[in-house]
Amino acid sequence: MGRIDYTIIGGGIAGLITALLLAERGYRVKVLEDRYPGAGATGAAAGLLVLHLKPQLLEVALGSLSLYKRVAGRGYLFNVGALLFTTPGCAGGYESVMREYGLTAYKIGLEEASELAGIPLRGVEGEEVLYVDEYLVDVGSLVSRLHSILGELGVQIADTRTDRTVEGEVIVAAGAWSHLLVPELRERVILYRCQAAAYEAPRPRLAIEDDTHGYYAITHPGGDLVGGDGSNTIIKSPEEGYTPDQWEPYEILERISKRIPGAEEGYPRRVWSAPCTTTPDSLPLAGTLREGLHIITGFDGLGITLAGGTAARLVDYLEGKARSMGALDPARPMPPAPPDRPPEPYDECPNSNT
């Protein structure tokens, strides 16, 4: 194969997409993964690609969407649409931003929302409902497709149990393990548990993004109602991330029942979790740490949404097509880390003047 130009440490969605983009541009790439491609947070992802974001992150998400359309095609990527329940100020902001980017977003009433969902929905006084574009990615199929394409491009995917040889420049895409490999990240990366559950409960036809009650829920093609709340329990080691909170699914189901009649009679059938990373300002870290060493991590549970677009920006930067990584630069000033719960990328909604 000859000399390797880049060794990527980590075979999750960020590492695989980065490897793909580099290999397509003629670089010789090696990926090191200590389990199997798509392990870690990627394997635990619900598969949602959300687009109700501030412009700064929406542009990254649209980059991911473009990549997935090219790589995965229709068989692995579905525009499921979503009902966003939120405050009037947030609804107007999201509607304005999404329409500016050519996306579908419009306000509807509760009756129409129920018709679109195919089940009756409960409303809350003072909230507004938006129908918005939202995509569901078949993560397992996408990872398999990427694995296949990388093989065709000559990318070597090595198991670190038998091969830990690092050649060329290094890109750390190891998710929750990144700060263990690169000590200077320890003050910039927050490690937490992200989890989801599959519920036996009424299944809406559309995704539900419920800011009022604090959860998301989506019916997967296989029939499961998958939901979570994005809550982040800070952990000390990546291994802790694989031990789910067994009580949380019942709390989330109680919230779901405030929106979906009949959910109170349901129950969680399966619960899973994984270690995830975020940053004090809730933006990903991507760029150069020092000569020959680069990073891509910190997606705050939105790896499917943000990893592809972030990888594209990183590769452009490495090739000199972008002068900087801007707000994603790992050397950017950071606010103090929060003592308990990391921020979410969409905790602060855009206003209509964004």
Rosetta silent file (secondary structure, phi, psi, omega in degrees, C-alpha in Angstrom):
SEQUENCE: MGRIDYTIIGGGIAGLITALLLAERGYRVKVLEDRYPGAGATGAAAGLLVLHLKPQLLEVALGSLSLYKRVAGRGYLFNVGALLFTTPGCAGGYESVMREYGLTAYKIGLEEASELAGIPLRGVEGEEVLYVDEYLVDVGSLVSRLHSILGELGVQIADTRTDRTVEGEVIVAAGAWSHLLVPELRERVILYRCQAAAYEAPRPRLAIEDDTHGYYAITHPGGDLVGGDGSNTIIKSPEEGYTPDQWEPYEILERISKRIPGAEEGYPRRVWSAPCTTTPDSLPLAGTLREGLHIITGFDGLGITLAGGTAARLVDYLEGKARSMGALDPARPMPPAPPDRPPEPYDECPNSNT
SCORE:     score description
SCORE:     0.000 S_00000001
   1 L     0.000  -24.477 -179.297    0.000    0.000    0.000 S_00000001
   2 L    88.518 -177.466 -176.834    2.938    2.324    0.536 S_00000001
   3 L   -64.706  139.017  178.361    3.397    5.006    3.140 S_00000001
   4 L   -83.694  133.969  176.633    0.278    6.099    5.033 S_00000001
   5 L   -83.940  -41.279 -178.042   -0.578    9.814    4.889 S_00000001
   6 E  -136.047  133.017  168.015   -3.126    9.800    7.710 S_00000001
   7 E  -107.369  123.957  179.448   -3.861    7.431   10.573 S_00000001
   8 E  -104.736  123.024  179.477   -7.335    7.937   12.023 S_00000001
   9 E   -96.362  107.601 -179.036   -7.838    6.658   15.556 S_00000001
  10 L   122.804  123.088 -177.843  -11.478    5.690   15.930 S_00000001
  11 L  -110.898   33.240  171.082  -13.884    3.913   13.593 S_00000001
  12 L   -80.990 -169.232 -175.266  -17.132    5.624   14.528 S_00000001
  13 H   -61.359  -38.440 -179.819  -19.122    7.751   12.109 S_00000001
  14 H   -66.152  -45.264 -179.563  -16.703   10.712   12.396 S_00000001
  15 H   -66.243  -41.044 -178.448  -13.618    8.582   11.770 S_00000001
  16 H   -68.009  -42.377  178.834  -15.164    6.649    8.881 S_00000001
  17 H   -66.182  -41.408  177.717  -16.455    9.759    7.103 S_00000001
  18 H   -60.876  -43.497  178.043  -13.105   11.513    7.570 S_00000001
  19 H   -61.154  -43.420  179.534  -11.333    8.461    6.136 S_00000001
  20 H   -59.481  -49.138 -176.262  -13.706    8.406    3.171 S_00000001
  21 H   -65.484  -39.113  177.793  -13.203   12.063    2.297 S_00000001
  22 H   -66.953  -44.524 -178.787   -9.417   11.829    2.569 S_00000001
  23 H   -64.502  -38.529  178.535   -9.262    8.621    0.506 S_00000001
  24 H   -63.329  -24.098  179.761  -11.494   10.118   -2.190 S_00000001
  25 L   -95.395    9.972  171.703   -8.967   12.942   -2.507 S_00000001
  26 L    96.832    2.847  179.261   -6.109   10.545   -3.058 S_00000001
  27 L   -82.876  150.014  176.327   -4.624   10.236    0.422 S_00000001
  28 L   -92.118  121.592 -167.147   -3.517    6.884    1.812 S_00000001
  29 E  -125.746  143.226  174.267   -5.478    6.306    4.985 S_00000001
  30 E  -128.504  137.311  177.580   -5.463    3.839    7.848 S_00000001
  31 E  -114.188  128.804  175.509   -8.179    3.554   10.514 S_00000001
  32 E  -105.457  125.630  179.533   -7.433    2.091   13.937 S_00000001
  33 E  -139.474  132.902 -173.965  -10.428    0.728   15.883 S_00000001
  34 L   -89.375   -3.276  174.819  -10.228   -1.424   19.001 S_00000001
  35 L  -127.555  -87.332  179.164  -13.564   -3.171   18.488 S_00000001
  36 L  -155.567  155.085 -179.796  -15.374   -2.868   15.162 S_00000001
  37 L   -56.557  131.862  179.700  -16.466    0.002   12.876 S_00000001
  38 L    89.565    4.302  176.782  -19.448    1.810   14.312 S_00000001
  39 L   -72.790  175.052  179.356  -18.881    0.731   17.907 S_00000001
  40 L    77.699 -146.804 -175.552  -19.258    3.209   20.741 S_00000001
  41 H   -61.619  -32.656  179.154  -21.707    6.099   20.541 S_00000001
  42 H   -59.227  -44.771 -178.020  -22.326    5.502   16.814 S_00000001
  43 H   -68.244  -20.976 -179.670  -23.708    2.044   17.494 S_00000001
  44 H   -96.422   -0.382 -173.971  -26.041    3.394   20.182 S_00000001
  45 L   -68.610  142.414  175.738  -27.369    6.295   18.083 S_00000001
  46 L   -72.457  -19.409  176.167  -31.100    6.612   17.469 S_00000001
  47 L    93.799    7.841 -179.148  -30.257    7.751   13.927 S_00000001
  48 E   -77.786  135.128  170.566  -31.946   11.160   13.988 S_00000001
  49 E  -114.584   99.959 -174.524  -30.552   13.926   11.818 S_00000001
  50 L   -89.884  148.558 -176.807  -32.184   17.053   13.233 S_00000001
  51 L  -125.766   -1.403  174.618  -32.358   20.340   11.351 S_00000001
  52 L   -85.992   82.141 -174.994  -34.056   22.692   13.809 S_00000001
  53 L  -134.399  163.582  171.053  -30.742   24.265   14.786 S_00000001
  54 L   -65.604  155.176 -176.606  -29.109   27.656   14.886 S_00000001
  55 H   -51.827  -39.523 -177.460  -27.506   28.658   11.563 S_00000001
  56 H   -57.136  -43.376  179.687  -23.993   27.890   12.827 S_00000001
  57 H   -88.855  -27.909  179.690  -24.861   24.238   13.439 S_00000001
  58 H   -62.526  -39.130  178.704  -27.499   23.934   10.731 S_00000001
  59 H   -62.228  -37.707  177.181  -24.868   24.532    8.045 S_00000001
  60 H   -67.010  -43.709 -179.668  -22.820   21.672    9.516 S_00000001
  61 H   -62.333  -38.480  178.763  -25.903   19.423    9.661 S_00000001
  62 H   -67.225  -31.650  173.884  -26.722   20.157    6.022 S_00000001
  63 H   -64.305  -39.872  175.934  -23.173   19.139    5.137 S_00000001
  64 H   -63.070  -45.775 -178.541  -23.818   15.810    6.866 S_00000001
  65 H   -59.230  -43.866  179.205  -27.118   15.382    5.033 S_00000001
  66 H   -61.234  -41.824  178.944  -25.464   16.002    1.668 S_00000001
  67 H   -64.895  -45.164 -177.930  -22.788   13.412    2.418 S_00000001
  68 H   -65.547  -36.541  177.284  -25.249   10.771    3.563 S_00000001
  69 H   -62.356  -39.680 -178.737  -27.384   11.266    0.473 S_00000001
  70 H   -72.171  -41.074 -173.682  -24.329   10.713   -1.693 S_00000001
  71 H   -84.356  -46.985 -170.733  -22.960    7.755    0.226 S_00000001
  72 L   -92.240  -38.529 -178.418  -26.017    5.958    1.553 S_00000001
  73 L    77.315 -173.431 -172.450  -28.786    6.820   -0.874 S_00000001
  74 L   -66.888  -25.775 -176.129  -32.484    6.346   -0.370 S_00000001
  75 L   -69.860  -18.810 -174.991  -32.260    2.912    1.166 S_00000001
  76 L  -119.543   -1.225 -172.603  -30.564    4.171    4.339 S_00000001
  77 E  -136.075  125.060 -174.300  -31.866    7.721    4.689 S_00000001
  78 E  -130.040  131.379  172.714  -35.492    8.730    5.219 S_00000001
  79 E   -85.319   96.424 -174.744  -37.146   12.150    5.492 S_00000001
  80 L   -87.872  -18.741 -175.248  -39.563   11.242    8.260 S_00000001
  81 L    71.058  156.591 -178.537  -40.607   14.773    9.175 S_00000001
  82 E  -146.014  151.323  171.313  -41.101   15.891   12.763 S_00000001
  83 E  -102.952  117.480 -178.877  -43.566   17.721   14.953 S_00000001
  84 E  -103.396  115.453  177.561  -41.728   20.260   17.090 S_00000001
  85 E   -99.899  117.724 -173.585  -43.623   21.376   20.197 S_00000001
  86 E  -155.602 -174.102  179.867  -42.048   24.527   21.594 S_00000001
  87 L   -79.093  158.069  179.577  -42.615   28.113   22.736 S_00000001
  88 H   -56.252  -40.103 -179.676  -43.934   30.755   20.311 S_00000001
  89 H   -63.726  -42.764  178.912  -40.584   32.557   20.288 S_00000001
  90 H   -68.015  -41.347 -178.766  -38.650   29.405   19.435 S_00000001
  91 H   -58.408  -46.039  179.103  -41.186   28.319   16.835 S_00000001
  92 H   -63.936  -38.739  179.840  -40.848   31.586   14.959 S_00000001
  93 H   -65.721  -47.129  179.509  -37.064   31.458   15.137 S_00000001
  94 H   -64.241  -41.446  179.708  -36.785   27.911   13.838 S_00000001
  95 H   -59.990  -44.752 -179.192  -39.334   28.568   11.097 S_00000001
  96 H   -64.040  -47.576 -176.493  -37.411   31.630    9.908 S_00000001
  97 H   -66.184  -46.553 -176.564  -33.975   29.962    9.958 S_00000001
  98 H   -65.227  -40.052  178.015  -35.066   26.710    8.316 S_00000001
  99 H   -66.116  -34.962  177.760  -36.951   28.478    5.528 S_00000001
 100 H   -59.949  -30.953  179.821  -33.920   30.677    4.891 S_00000001
 101 L   -96.236   13.701  175.692  -31.994   27.468    4.157 S_00000001
 102 L    77.432   19.753 -179.248  -34.705   26.080    1.889 S_00000001
 103 L   -99.695  160.162  179.344  -36.065   23.603    4.425 S_00000001
 104 L   -81.425  127.181  175.746  -39.658   22.808    5.290 S_00000001
 105 E  -162.114  117.931  176.982  -40.945   24.450    8.470 S_00000001
 106 E  -153.146  150.880 -177.771  -44.445   25.768    9.105 S_00000001
 107 E   -78.859  141.540  177.556  -46.802   26.215   12.019 S_00000001
 108 E  -136.994  164.893  176.220  -49.797   23.927   12.351 S_00000001
 109 L   -87.370  170.253 -177.709  -52.592   23.400   14.840 S_00000001
 110 H   -64.189  -37.107 -179.021  -52.934   20.502   17.233 S_00000001
 111 H   -64.109  -44.921  178.089  -55.688   18.878   15.172 S_00000001
 112 H   -65.980  -37.666  177.559  -53.539   18.857   12.028 S_00000001
 113 H   -60.342  -40.798  178.451  -50.566   17.616   14.055 S_00000001
 114 H   -64.955  -40.054  178.513  -52.674   14.691   15.267 S_00000001
 115 H   -63.542  -43.598  179.897  -53.748   13.892   11.718 S_00000001
 116 H   -65.935  -37.521 -179.235  -50.147   13.911   10.498 S_00000001
 117 H   -74.719  -22.223 -179.224  -49.034   11.754   13.420 S_00000001
 118 L    80.016    5.840  176.661  -51.859    9.291   12.853 S_00000001
 119 L  -143.832  155.113  177.126  -52.716    9.267   16.578 S_00000001
 120 L   -67.490  143.465  179.248  -54.390   11.806   18.886 S_00000001
 121 L  -126.167  145.603  176.152  -52.015   14.225   20.585 S_00000001
 122 L   -93.041  145.176  177.974  -52.480   16.383   23.662 S_00000001
 123 L  -109.765  168.985  177.278  -51.570   20.063   23.617 S_00000001
 124 L  -126.822  133.127 -178.371  -50.367   22.527   26.223 S_00000001
 125 L   -58.326  132.479  176.209  -51.690   26.065   26.477 S_00000001
 126 L    93.047  -10.619  178.286  -49.253   28.629   25.132 S_00000001
 127 L   -90.610  164.332  174.529  -47.094   26.286   23.050 S_00000001
 128 E  -124.558  158.099 -177.900  -46.852   26.214   19.255 S_00000001
 129 E  -119.907  130.827  174.560  -46.366   23.311   16.868 S_00000001
 130 E  -115.258  137.420  164.524  -44.074   23.275   13.860 S_00000001
 131 E   -92.411  126.119 -176.201  -43.911   20.664   11.142 S_00000001
 132 E  -133.681  155.738  170.922  -40.222   20.474   10.183 S_00000001
 133 L   -65.217  134.875  171.924  -37.913   18.429    7.990 S_00000001
 134 L  -153.629  142.183 -175.230  -36.122   15.719    9.939 S_00000001
 135 E  -114.229  151.850  173.447  -34.255   12.662    8.711 S_00000001
 136 E  -117.661  126.358 -179.842  -33.745    9.162   10.041 S_00000001
 137 E  -104.636  130.247  170.947  -30.496    7.397    9.187 S_00000001
 138 L   -77.783   93.891 -169.372  -30.209    3.621    9.232 S_00000001
 139 H   -62.724  -44.129 -179.356  -26.939    3.793   11.145 S_00000001
 140 H   -60.199  -43.541  179.701  -25.984    0.130   10.847 S_00000001
 141 H   -68.729  -36.603  177.731  -26.490    0.115    7.091 S_00000001
 142 H   -63.996  -44.997  178.838  -24.627    3.406    6.710 S_00000001
 143 H   -62.016  -42.431  178.567  -21.627    2.060    8.641 S_00000001
 144 H   -62.687  -40.758  179.051  -21.652   -1.125    6.551 S_00000001
 145 H   -64.359  -44.541  177.894  -21.800    0.921    3.369 S_00000001
 146 H   -61.549  -42.729  178.764  -18.914    3.125    4.494 S_00000001
 147 H   -57.711  -43.677 -179.302  -16.890    0.040    5.440 S_00000001
 148 H   -65.401  -45.579 -179.077  -17.450   -1.386    1.966 S_00000001
 149 H   -64.470  -41.240  179.684  -16.532    1.839    0.145 S_00000001
 150 H   -61.609  -38.051  176.167  -13.406    2.296    2.252 S_00000001
 151 H   -62.033  -41.286  179.178  -12.299   -1.214    1.299 S_00000001
 152 H   -65.409  -30.853 -179.381  -12.780   -0.377   -2.379 S_00000001
 153 L   -85.927   -0.304  177.635  -10.690    2.776   -1.907 S_00000001
 154 L    83.957   15.050  178.367   -7.863    0.814   -0.304 S_00000001
 155 L   -75.861  131.137  178.995   -8.330    2.175    3.217 S_00000001
 156 E   -89.716  123.179  174.578   -6.894   -0.178    5.817 S_00000001
 157 E  -108.393  111.694 -172.169   -9.100   -0.729    8.882 S_00000001
 158 E  -109.590  143.585  176.218   -6.940   -2.303   11.573 S_00000001
 159 E   -86.222  121.596 -175.339   -7.870   -3.886   14.888 S_00000001
 160 L   -67.912  -10.077  175.629   -5.776   -2.317   17.633 S_00000001
 161 L   -71.779  -20.320 -179.806   -5.590   -5.648   19.425 S_00000001
 162 L  -123.626  -13.577 -176.714   -3.196   -6.794   16.714 S_00000001
 163 L  -147.728  111.848  177.200   -1.991   -3.583   15.062 S_00000001
 164 L  -119.093   22.368 -178.413   -1.260   -0.287   16.804 S_00000001
 165 L   -73.068  125.896  178.981    1.130    1.090   14.210 S_00000001
 166 L  -110.809  127.424  179.439    0.631    4.810   13.608 S_00000001
 167 L  -130.072  153.620  176.196    1.974    6.373   10.428 S_00000001
 168 L    67.514 -158.371  177.290    1.764    9.819    8.897 S_00000001
 169 E   -76.018  153.107 -173.952   -0.343   12.542   10.457 S_00000001
 170 E  -113.627  132.924  172.704   -2.805   11.494   13.158 S_00000001
 171 E  -117.936  116.432  179.572   -6.487   12.360   13.414 S_00000001
 172 E   -88.707  114.558  178.833   -8.048   11.420   16.752 S_00000001
 173 L  -128.955   44.801 -170.231  -11.712   10.539   16.241 S_00000001
 174 L   -96.094   16.551  175.298  -12.031    8.297   19.282 S_00000001
 175 H    54.755 -123.662 -175.325  -15.103    9.905   20.823 S_00000001
 176 H   -67.492  -12.136  178.140  -15.179    9.387   24.587 S_00000001
 177 H   -95.689   -4.335 -174.503  -11.625    8.015   24.517 S_00000001
 178 H   -60.749  -43.749 -176.660  -10.152   11.057   22.738 S_00000001
 179 H   -70.437  -18.052  174.847   -9.210   12.939   25.903 S_00000001
 180 H   -77.774  -29.642  178.830   -7.379    9.856   27.187 S_00000001
 181 H   -83.110  -29.196 -176.930   -5.249    9.793   24.060 S_00000001
 182 L  -126.449   94.307 -173.024   -4.686   13.566   23.996 S_00000001
 183 H   -55.704  -31.789 -177.393   -4.228   14.920   27.544 S_00000001
 184 H   -67.639   -8.875  177.649   -4.643   18.579   26.546 S_00000001
 185 H   -83.899  -10.071 -170.909   -8.288   17.851   25.744 S_00000001
 186 L   -62.104  -28.488  177.797   -9.191   17.018   29.337 S_00000001
 187 L   -89.641   -4.050 -175.367  -10.224   20.589   30.133 S_00000001
 188 L  -115.754   -8.378 -178.477  -12.115   20.926   26.863 S_00000001
 189 L  -119.620  132.735  176.387  -14.093   17.706   26.681 S_00000001
 190 E  -108.674  127.198 -177.672  -16.968   16.731   28.968 S_00000001
 191 E   -99.947  132.018 -179.397  -17.737   13.031   29.208 S_00000001
 192 E  -149.289  167.553  177.169  -21.314   11.927   29.854 S_00000001
 193 E   -93.655  127.396  170.270  -23.754    9.058   29.400 S_00000001
 194 E  -114.821  141.552 -176.141  -26.276    9.305   26.579 S_00000001
 195 E  -148.700  163.654  178.794  -29.014    6.718   26.355 S_00000001
 196 E  -147.402  171.161 -179.944  -32.261    5.789   24.640 S_00000001
 197 E  -146.135  153.835  171.942  -34.946    3.144   24.962 S_00000001
 198 E  -101.273  129.914 -173.311  -37.410    1.240   22.801 S_00000001
 199 E  -114.809  145.630  165.429  -40.971    1.464   24.121 S_00000001
 200 E   -89.761  101.764 -173.754  -44.127   -0.564   23.782 S_00000001
 201 L  -165.659  165.707  176.149  -46.467    2.426   23.300 S_00000001
 202 L   -53.870  140.643 -172.510  -48.601    4.143   20.622 S_00000001
 203 L  -113.494  113.199  175.633  -46.448    4.930   17.598 S_00000001
 204 L   -73.348  152.711  177.933  -46.754    8.271   15.760 S_00000001
 205 L   -73.416  -25.069 -178.797  -46.033    8.362   12.033 S_00000001
 206 L  -110.837  161.380  172.100  -43.759   11.379   12.507 S_00000001
 207 E   -68.641  147.882  175.131  -40.931   12.089   14.895 S_00000001
 208 E  -113.575  120.999  174.010  -41.919   14.034   18.007 S_00000001
 209 E  -113.916   98.989 -168.963  -39.506   16.695   19.261 S_00000001
 210 E  -105.952   91.058  177.649  -41.185   17.851   22.464 S_00000001
 211 L   -70.242  -26.927 -178.572  -39.408   20.836   24.017 S_00000001
 212 L   -63.640  -47.379 -177.292  -42.383   21.428   26.322 S_00000001
 213 L  -101.445  -10.257  173.248  -42.038   18.106   28.139 S_00000001
 214 L    79.799   60.660  174.899  -38.384   17.450   27.290 S_00000001
 215 E  -163.738  167.581  168.548  -38.046   14.332   25.140 S_00000001
 216 E  -127.350  153.706  177.128  -37.872   13.048   21.574 S_00000001
 217 E  -151.391  139.943  179.882  -39.600    9.972   20.153 S_00000001
 218 E  -147.112  140.833  176.616  -39.550    8.376   16.732 S_00000001
 219 E   -88.115  115.114  179.476  -41.022    5.226   15.248 S_00000001
 220 L   -75.353  157.750 -179.844  -38.234    3.260   13.588 S_00000001
 221 L   -54.842  -30.224  179.257  -38.903    1.293   10.377 S_00000001
 222 L   -75.001   -8.217  175.962  -38.752   -1.924   12.388 S_00000001
 223 L   108.905  -12.071 -179.980  -41.701   -0.752   14.477 S_00000001
 224 L   -73.205  139.550  166.220  -40.004    0.316   17.709 S_00000001
 225 E   -89.006  110.084 -176.961  -40.906    3.636   19.313 S_00000001
 226 E  -104.553  131.913 -178.106  -37.450    4.901   20.263 S_00000001
 227 E  -148.925  163.909  176.787  -37.118    7.813   22.632 S_00000001
 228 E  -165.827 -176.780 -179.912  -34.877    9.696   25.015 S_00000001
 229 L  -128.118    3.592  178.745  -34.537   13.117   26.546 S_00000001
 230 L    71.182    5.076  179.762  -30.969   14.143   25.757 S_00000001
 231 L   -66.796  147.024 -170.943  -30.235   14.400   29.476 S_00000001
 232 L  -125.754  110.107  175.520  -26.564   14.092   30.232 S_00000001
 233 E   -93.521  115.843 -178.151  -25.185   12.436   33.345 S_00000001
 234 E   -65.586  135.867 -179.512  -21.518   13.318   33.673 S_00000001
 235 L  -125.576  163.824 -176.133  -19.294   10.260   34.084 S_00000001
 236 L   -95.471  -24.371 -178.619  -15.634    9.797   34.968 S_00000001
 237 L  -139.401  152.312  178.571  -14.688    7.064   32.501 S_00000001
 238 H   -57.412  -35.473 -176.985  -15.978    5.909   29.089 S_00000001
 239 H   -61.131  -31.487  178.472  -16.792    2.478   30.495 S_00000001
 240 H   -62.075  -25.425 -176.860  -19.395    4.022   32.823 S_00000001
 241 H   -67.161  -17.460 -178.437  -21.320    5.129   29.751 S_00000001
 242 H   -90.199    3.984  176.207  -22.334    1.570   28.946 S_00000001
 243 L  -106.522  100.050 -175.114  -24.320    1.178   32.170 S_00000001
 244 L   -71.624  155.592  171.833  -27.743    2.721   31.495 S_00000001
 245 L   -79.489  111.814 -174.014  -29.948    4.373   34.074 S_00000001
 246 L   -74.064  -17.951  179.955  -32.780    1.841   34.364 S_00000001
 247 L   -87.981  -27.024 -175.714  -35.228    4.338   35.903 S_00000001
 248 H   -55.946  -42.917 -179.578  -34.858    7.075   33.284 S_00000001
 249 H   -57.483  -33.323  178.838  -36.985    5.311   30.604 S_00000001
 250 H   -70.743  -36.953  176.344  -39.966    5.251   32.974 S_00000001
 251 H   -64.883  -41.058  179.426  -39.568    8.968   33.652 S_00000001
 252 H   -68.814  -39.055  178.161  -39.440    9.660   29.918 S_00000001
 253 H   -61.837  -34.978  176.135  -42.447    7.461   29.271 S_00000001
 254 H   -63.205  -39.656  177.123  -44.378    9.538   31.799 S_00000001
 255 H   -67.616  -41.827  178.677  -43.492   12.662   29.797 S_00000001
 256 H   -58.848  -38.156 -177.775  -44.448   10.961   26.533 S_00000001
 257 H   -67.085  -20.449  175.820  -47.847   10.115   28.036 S_00000001
 258 H   -71.507  -18.678  178.954  -48.514   13.827   28.583 S_00000001
 259 H  -105.641  -39.703 -172.603  -48.457   14.182   24.779 S_00000001
 260 L  -113.662  107.443  177.900  -49.575   10.761   23.540 S_00000001
 261 L   -59.636  139.646 -179.927  -52.693    9.236   25.118 S_00000001
 262 L    95.535  -18.252 -179.992  -52.235    5.581   25.940 S_00000001
 263 H   -66.668  -24.890  179.717  -48.481    5.821   26.453 S_00000001
 264 H   -64.380  -18.139  177.671  -49.055    5.662   30.218 S_00000001
 265 H   -92.724   -0.504 -178.489  -50.005    2.012   29.710 S_00000001
 266 L   -86.086 -172.692 -179.791  -46.778    1.270   27.856 S_00000001
 267 E  -161.256  154.317  175.548  -43.381    0.133   29.093 S_00000001
 268 E   -76.171  129.847 -179.816  -39.728    0.188   28.005 S_00000001
 269 E   -93.966  -29.224 -176.198  -38.746   -3.022   26.217 S_00000001
 270 E  -154.222  139.399 -179.505  -35.045   -2.328   25.777 S_00000001
 271 E  -129.351  138.735  177.445  -32.612    0.271   27.120 S_00000001
 272 E  -144.854  159.067 -178.835  -29.107    1.055   25.891 S_00000001
 273 E  -150.986  168.183  179.233  -26.450    3.671   26.509 S_00000001
 274 E  -158.257  158.266  175.124  -22.973    4.744   25.450 S_00000001
 275 E   -75.984  134.403  178.136  -20.353    7.296   26.476 S_00000001
 276 E  -126.798  166.224 -179.610  -20.690   10.608   24.640 S_00000001
 277 E  -129.034  149.103  170.962  -18.724   13.852   24.618 S_00000001
 278 E  -141.921 -173.125  179.546  -19.527   17.517   24.540 S_00000001
 279 L  -131.908  164.368 -179.700  -17.679   20.753   25.253 S_00000001
 280 L   -58.622  -26.655  177.773  -18.346   23.673   27.620 S_00000001
 281 L  -103.491    7.528  174.552  -19.796   25.709   24.736 S_00000001
 282 L    67.598   12.905  175.801  -21.608   22.679   23.217 S_00000001
 283 L  -102.421  148.429  178.617  -19.839   22.983   19.834 S_00000001
 284 L   -61.615  160.396  171.152  -17.713   20.172   18.361 S_00000001
 285 E  -104.692  123.564  178.314  -13.914   20.235   18.461 S_00000001
 286 E  -154.354  126.370  179.159  -12.310   19.858   15.055 S_00000001
 287 E   150.046 -162.153 -176.188   -8.970   21.035   13.790 S_00000001
 288 E   -95.324  129.635  175.571   -5.242   20.920   14.481 S_00000001
 289 E   -89.677  -43.139  173.731   -3.916   20.543   18.016 S_00000001
 290 E  -160.561  174.602 -174.476   -0.271   20.652   17.032 S_00000001
 291 L   -56.062  123.409  177.311    1.795   19.755   13.987 S_00000001
 292 L    83.732   -0.649 -178.519    0.765   16.349   12.722 S_00000001
 293 E  -130.223  123.987 -175.511   -2.019   15.890   15.307 S_00000001
 294 E  -130.570  163.032 -174.821   -5.671   16.710   14.639 S_00000001
 295 E  -136.791  148.393  168.307   -8.972   16.133   16.440 S_00000001
 296 E  -148.619  110.561 -175.808  -12.659   15.613   15.642 S_00000001
 297 E  -166.427 -178.144  172.589  -14.974   14.988   18.625 S_00000001
 298 L    80.198   46.475 -174.826  -17.518   16.569   20.977 S_00000001
 299 L   -90.384    0.093  174.008  -20.824   16.148   19.115 S_00000001
 300 L    53.956   44.725  178.209  -23.011   16.198   22.244 S_00000001
 301 L    77.510    1.792  179.580  -25.110   13.211   21.239 S_00000001
 302 L  -112.142   38.873 -177.460  -25.666   14.634   17.750 S_00000001
 303 H   -60.416  -41.668  179.173  -22.965   12.623   16.002 S_00000001
 304 H   -64.555  -37.387 -179.372  -25.231   11.540   13.158 S_00000001
 305 H   -70.969  -40.866 -167.422  -26.346   15.146   12.684 S_00000001
 306 H  -110.289  -20.830 -171.098  -22.955   16.839   12.906 S_00000001
 307 H   -64.276  -44.036 -177.084  -20.132   14.349   12.247 S_00000001
 308 H   -62.348  -48.147  179.989  -20.370   14.265    8.454 S_00000001
 309 H   -66.733  -36.064  177.733  -20.409   18.038    7.984 S_00000001
 310 H   -66.902  -41.400  178.403  -17.671   18.524   10.563 S_00000001
 311 H   -61.846  -40.699  178.946  -15.481   15.927    8.847 S_00000001
 312 H   -61.946  -40.998  178.199  -15.953   17.686    5.508 S_00000001
 313 H   -66.771  -39.617 -179.981  -14.823   20.974    7.021 S_00000001
 314 H   -63.273  -44.007 -179.113  -11.846   19.326    8.676 S_00000001
 315 H   -65.822  -40.342  174.888  -10.652   17.744    5.432 S_00000001
 316 H   -59.500  -41.452  179.776  -11.015   21.055    3.585 S_00000001
 317 H   -64.999  -44.203 -179.307   -8.968   22.674    6.338 S_00000001
 318 H   -63.490  -30.561  178.651   -6.250   20.003    6.182 S_00000001
 319 L   -85.377   -2.706 -179.645   -5.991   20.543    2.432 S_00000001
 320 L    83.235   10.421  179.218   -5.717   24.305    2.857 S_00000001
 321 L   -82.190  -14.901  174.516   -9.103   24.990    1.250 S_00000001
 322 L  -127.484  135.918 -174.641  -10.313   26.620    4.460 S_00000001
 323 L   -74.368  -28.213  179.676   -8.159   29.070    6.394 S_00000001
 324 L  -154.694  171.259  175.278   -9.472   28.034    9.799 S_00000001
 325 L   -92.913    2.551  174.800  -12.039   25.847   11.533 S_00000001
 326 H    58.938 -129.966 -175.595  -13.765   28.930   12.899 S_00000001
 327 H   -67.858  -11.032  179.692  -16.073   28.231   15.848 S_00000001
 328 H   -94.704   -4.905 -176.913  -15.039   24.554   15.839 S_00000001
 329 L   -55.174  126.781 -178.619  -11.323   25.278   16.353 S_00000001
 330 L   -65.829  -16.028  179.846  -10.089   23.215   19.320 S_00000001
 331 L   -93.302    5.056 -177.791   -7.943   26.167   20.491 S_00000001
 332 L   -65.035  154.144  174.792  -10.922   28.561   20.766 S_00000001
 333 L   -61.316  142.257 -178.253  -11.654   30.255   24.103 S_00000001
 334 L  -122.842  143.615  170.217  -13.995   28.171   26.269 S_00000001
 335 L   -72.976  166.867  176.599  -16.379   29.113   29.069 S_00000001
 336 L   -60.956  146.104  177.973  -15.996   27.252   32.375 S_00000001
 337 L   -67.745  138.340  178.651  -17.331   23.702   32.301 S_00000001
 338 L   -67.074  149.589 -175.549  -20.762   23.376   33.949 S_00000001
 339 L   -73.888  -23.367 -175.766  -20.743   21.535   37.315 S_00000001
 340 L  -128.890  -70.788 -171.951  -23.488   19.067   36.489 S_00000001
 341 L  -105.563  122.198  175.786  -25.291   18.995   33.137 S_00000001
 342 L   -62.530  153.852  178.017  -23.535   19.894   29.869 S_00000001
 343 L   -72.213  155.902  172.974  -25.416   22.282   27.581 S_00000001
 344 L   -96.851  149.338 -179.464  -27.366   21.009   24.583 S_00000001
 345 L   -60.451  -23.889 -179.023  -26.652   22.441   21.111 S_00000001
 346 L  -118.268   28.444  174.846  -30.257   23.632   20.860 S_00000001
 347 L   -62.215  -38.486  177.708  -30.847   24.738   24.457 S_00000001
 348 L  -104.705  113.711 -177.105  -31.042   28.307   23.171 S_00000001
 349 L   -79.797  156.192  176.884  -33.364   28.538   20.196 S_00000001
 350 L   -71.321  151.150  171.162  -32.812   31.071   17.400 S_00000001
 351 L   -95.908  170.199 -173.027  -34.976   34.149   17.318 S_00000001
 352 L   -67.117   -9.876  179.358  -36.725   35.292   14.174 S_00000001
 353 L  -100.326    2.730 -177.803  -33.985   37.870   13.542 S_00000001
 354 L   -60.365    0.000    0.000  -31.115   35.326   13.609 S_00000001
